[in-house]
């Protein structure tokens, strides 16, 4: 579709703070603040939304051509009005169950938090369980009337309590699945999460993550499609889970997950890495000269193998007292090292190999010293 050059053009970059780590955001921020962006046509505007992280504030507050506005500057009355319109739209199908006064009350107690309003609507509209719309509304009101200072945390607890229940087994599985999602270095789909989990060392950890994720659509995206990456719908949810003072019984301890992910990655590489994995006709051609190489890579290198090859060292480096892991690492280097290098090249990640090799060598050295101390 062609757009007349005189027509207004708005480019929206939503949730810049969720685009990755501080390092991965750097090139975006550099591009946005470079002089190459300055001569854009006068009819072009770029709108960025983000939480006020230090690296983003430093880059975007300096250039005079950039105008910034804090959400704190927006009046509570304006936010309340917008939220009430949003709630009315979301709950319009429940008009027979909720009065206008109740909808107005929901907007009033949101304190300008759109994420709270979204979660409240999702909870009230939910068809899970035997509770009616009115009962869900009253349940939500009973929590809010408790006088807590953090509405969003209260909402997370209400939704999780409803989705997970009280059974010890379910709670343990919830903690394990969320820990896996939190610890992966890039979002994975449910199929990929399951493939990784099938290689976890403990038998009790080998179950379908859908047992937990199927009821968490209000908090996570990617739970309705097994091939779509699972992500938090709002970054504050993961912040909530990792802060025990806020999440309480739903707190996630990420301490022991790296060993499982490292062992799973090594197992996948042991099984799937092989000579000439993409069945290329010649080894004398540059990758750039191979016809349809990207398609061959997609067909021959699984999502899990790609993840394992790129991130297994990151997980291994976080493992302490990894005697079993050390054995697997030694076997891997004896049998699969060159095939690993080949896949990194095909994934355009070979430049990360030197740092990975240095990192795993340092980890092995520390691990050996720890083992010697234990046996001395």
ABEGO torsion letter per residue (X at the ends): XBBBAABBBBBBBBGAAAAEBAAAAAAAAAAAABAAAAABBAABBBBBBBBBBAAAAAAAAABAABBBBBAAABBAAAAAAAAAAAAAAAAAAAAAABBAAAAAAAAAAAGGBAAAAAAAAAAAABABEABBAAAAAAAAAAAAAAGBABAAAAAAAAAAAAAAEABAAAAAAAAAAAAAAAABABBBBAAAAAAAAAABABAAABBBAAAAAAAAAAABBGAABAABBBBBABAAAAAAAABAAAAEAABBBAAAAAAAAAAAAAAAAAAABBBGAAGBABAABBAAABBGAAAAAAAABBAAAAAAAAAAAAAAAABBGBAAAAAAAAAAAAAAAAAAAAAAAAAGAAAAAAAAAAAAAAAAAAAAAAAAAAAX
